[in-house]
Amino acid sequence: MKVERSLALEISRRELPVGRPLTVRVRDNRNQPVEGAIVEAGSKRKRTDESGRCKITFHSPGFWKLIAVKSPTDRVAYTPDATLVRALPRSTVARTGRRVGP
């Protein structure tokens, strides 16, 4: 008998500048990390490590749909999860701590 578990995709932020890596964590409905889940964003694919984490870097601005999937095993079937992330152009990201002028 197969048990069905829902995947939950957790992201470190909803908006980030282009070129900065996004940390993603995939866990199941028991709050356990899911190793070997695939996180997709467009043509990008990353596999989660033993802690259920991976990093994805976006090189063009826009909204990106992240999808976490895991192949079923003999005992467990996984329901995918998805969320949206916005990659901002570098020119629109507020720069703090920079001194302008002499």
Residue frames as qw, qx, qy, qz and C-alpha x, y, z in Angstrom:
[[0.000, 0.889, 0.457, 0.000, 0.00, 0.00, 0.00],
 [0.430, 0.355, -0.003, 0.830, 1.41, 3.38, -1.04],
 [0.240, -0.714, -0.385, 0.533, 1.41, 6.33, 1.30],
 [0.353, 0.721, 0.252, 0.541, 0.86, 9.74, -0.31],
 [0.438, -0.574, -0.190, 0.666, 2.88, 12.69, 0.95],
 [0.286, 0.931, 0.187, 0.127, 2.62, 16.30, -0.14],
 [0.620, 0.095, -0.068, 0.776, 5.76, 18.22, -0.93],
 [0.127, -0.954, -0.211, 0.170, 6.19, 21.73, 0.48],
 [0.608, 0.431, 0.020, 0.667, 8.51, 24.17, -1.24],
 [0.359, -0.862, -0.155, 0.321, 10.11, 26.80, 1.03],
 [0.573, 0.570, 0.027, 0.588, 12.11, 29.68, -0.40],
 [0.488, -0.287, -0.299, 0.768, 14.42, 32.15, 1.33],
 [0.083, 0.456, 0.088, -0.882, 12.77, 35.16, -0.40],
 [0.547, 0.613, 0.558, -0.116, 10.04, 35.96, -2.93],
 [0.440, 0.894, -0.026, 0.075, 12.02, 38.66, -4.75],
 [0.682, -0.476, 0.282, 0.478, 15.73, 38.74, -5.49],
 [0.216, 0.791, -0.332, -0.467, 18.12, 40.46, -7.87],
 [0.879, 0.449, -0.156, -0.029, 19.21, 38.73, -11.04],
 [0.518, 0.559, -0.558, 0.328, 22.42, 36.77, -10.45],
 [0.281, -0.446, 0.650, -0.547, 21.89, 36.16, -6.71],
 [0.340, -0.036, -0.936, -0.086, 21.30, 32.51, -5.74],
 [0.648, -0.342, 0.013, -0.680, 17.95, 31.55, -4.22],
 [0.029, -0.187, 0.944, -0.272, 17.97, 28.92, -1.47],
 [0.717, -0.119, -0.318, -0.609, 15.13, 26.41, -1.81],
 [0.200, -0.201, 0.899, -0.335, 14.09, 23.77, 0.73],
 [0.661, -0.090, -0.519, -0.534, 11.78, 20.86, -0.03],
 [0.202, -0.152, 0.840, -0.481, 10.07, 19.02, 2.82],
 [0.290, -0.306, -0.847, -0.325, 7.14, 16.64, 3.14],
 [0.468, -0.611, -0.233, -0.595, 3.91, 17.04, 5.11],
 [0.805, -0.479, -0.293, 0.190, 5.67, 15.50, 8.14],
 [0.107, -0.972, 0.209, 0.008, 8.18, 18.39, 8.02],
 [0.783, -0.290, 0.423, 0.352, 11.00, 16.02, 7.00],
 [0.113, 0.675, -0.451, -0.573, 13.54, 17.15, 4.36],
 [0.885, 0.362, 0.276, -0.095, 13.17, 15.42, 1.00],
 [0.321, -0.533, 0.615, 0.484, 16.47, 14.32, -0.52],
 [0.309, 0.037, 0.821, 0.479, 16.60, 13.86, -4.29],
 [0.342, 0.760, 0.496, -0.245, 13.58, 16.03, -5.13],
 [0.431, 0.235, 0.378, 0.785, 13.89, 17.97, -8.36],
 [0.047, 0.758, 0.280, -0.588, 13.24, 21.71, -8.31],
 [0.460, 0.379, 0.526, 0.606, 12.44, 23.11, -11.76],
 [0.068, 0.783, 0.160, -0.597, 12.31, 26.73, -12.90],
 [0.492, 0.726, -0.279, -0.390, 11.96, 27.09, -16.65],
 [0.826, 0.387, -0.410, 0.029, 14.80, 25.03, -18.15],
 [0.028, 0.566, -0.692, 0.447, 16.75, 24.98, -14.86],
 [0.884, -0.289, -0.317, -0.185, 16.73, 21.78, -12.78],
 [0.044, 0.558, -0.691, 0.457, 18.40, 21.21, -9.44],
 [0.743, -0.245, -0.622, -0.037, 18.32, 18.16, -7.16],
 [0.471, -0.778, 0.176, -0.377, 17.98, 18.61, -3.39],
 [0.309, 0.429, -0.782, 0.330, 20.69, 17.37, -1.05],
 [0.433, -0.220, -0.846, 0.220, 20.27, 15.29, 2.14],
 [0.039, -0.315, -0.498, 0.807, 18.91, 18.36, 3.97],
 [0.301, 0.693, 0.655, -0.020, 16.30, 18.94, 1.24],
 [0.003, 0.861, -0.012, -0.508, 18.06, 22.10, 0.00],
 [0.645, 0.278, 0.386, 0.597, 19.36, 23.40, -3.31],
 [0.061, -0.651, -0.002, 0.756, 20.22, 26.76, -4.86],
 [0.516, 0.585, 0.525, 0.341, 18.97, 28.25, -8.11],
 [0.184, -0.486, 0.084, 0.851, 20.29, 31.40, -9.79],
 [0.478, 0.745, 0.465, 0.006, 18.20, 33.37, -12.29],
 [0.454, -0.187, 0.288, 0.822, 20.09, 35.24, -15.00],
 [0.029, -0.334, -0.435, -0.836, 17.14, 37.10, -16.50],
 [0.239, 0.036, 0.446, -0.862, 14.43, 39.18, -14.81],
 [0.553, -0.147, -0.498, -0.651, 10.80, 38.18, -14.55],
 [0.731, -0.282, 0.373, -0.496, 8.46, 35.91, -12.67],
 [0.353, 0.311, -0.878, -0.086, 9.65, 32.32, -12.36],
 [0.857, -0.267, -0.018, -0.441, 7.48, 29.38, -11.38],
 [0.003, 0.442, -0.877, 0.188, 9.31, 26.91, -9.15],
 [0.887, -0.098, -0.193, -0.407, 8.01, 23.34, -9.09],
 [0.224, -0.463, 0.834, -0.202, 9.18, 20.61, -6.69],
 [0.895, 0.093, -0.234, -0.369, 8.65, 17.00, -7.79],
 [0.289, -0.455, 0.836, -0.108, 9.84, 13.63, -6.53],
 [0.562, 0.119, -0.730, -0.370, 9.52, 10.28, -8.25],
 [0.821, -0.373, 0.089, -0.423, 7.42, 7.73, -6.36],
 [0.014, -0.412, 0.903, -0.122, 9.04, 4.84, -4.54],
 [0.369, -0.161, -0.903, -0.150, 7.57, 1.40, -3.83],
 [0.278, -0.462, -0.740, 0.402, 6.05, 2.75, -0.63],
 [0.052, -0.652, -0.271, 0.706, 5.58, 6.52, -1.09],
 [0.357, 0.609, 0.470, 0.531, 3.96, 8.72, -3.75],
 [0.259, -0.384, -0.177, 0.868, 4.62, 12.46, -3.68],
 [0.245, 0.853, 0.456, 0.062, 2.30, 15.32, -4.63],
 [0.497, 0.290, 0.043, 0.817, 4.21, 18.20, -6.29],
 [0.170, -0.825, -0.325, 0.430, 4.23, 21.80, -5.01],
 [0.461, 0.485, 0.241, 0.703, 4.80, 25.12, -6.81],
 [0.216, -0.811, -0.248, 0.484, 5.42, 28.78, -5.99],
 [0.472, 0.800, 0.124, 0.350, 6.36, 32.01, -7.79],
 [0.555, -0.500, 0.022, 0.665, 9.57, 34.02, -7.48],
 [0.362, 0.925, 0.108, 0.047, 10.37, 37.38, -9.00],
 [0.695, -0.121, 0.126, 0.697, 13.88, 38.07, -10.32],
 [0.070, 0.954, 0.151, -0.248, 14.49, 41.82, -10.43],
 [0.631, 0.626, -0.075, 0.453, 16.83, 43.61, -12.84],
 [0.616, -0.196, -0.299, 0.702, 19.92, 44.90, -11.08],
 [0.115, 0.330, 0.075, 0.934, 19.04, 48.52, -11.95],
 [0.489, -0.575, -0.277, -0.594, 15.82, 48.37, -9.88],
 [0.748, -0.372, -0.474, 0.278, 17.38, 46.84, -6.77],
 [0.235, -0.952, 0.060, -0.187, 17.88, 49.43, -4.06],
 [0.693, 0.258, -0.406, 0.537, 21.51, 49.94, -3.21],
 [0.485, -0.864, -0.052, -0.128, 22.16, 50.81, 0.38],
 [0.742, -0.544, 0.173, 0.351, 25.38, 51.71, 2.08],
 [0.652, 0.310, 0.247, 0.646, 26.99, 53.22, -1.01],
 [0.179, -0.710, -0.088, 0.675, 28.43, 56.66, -0.81],
 [0.524, 0.683, 0.364, 0.355, 27.86, 58.95, -3.78],
 [0.094, 0.967, -0.068, 0.226, 30.21, 61.83, -4.48],
 [0.399, 0.604, -0.530, 0.442, 33.54, 62.85, -2.98]]
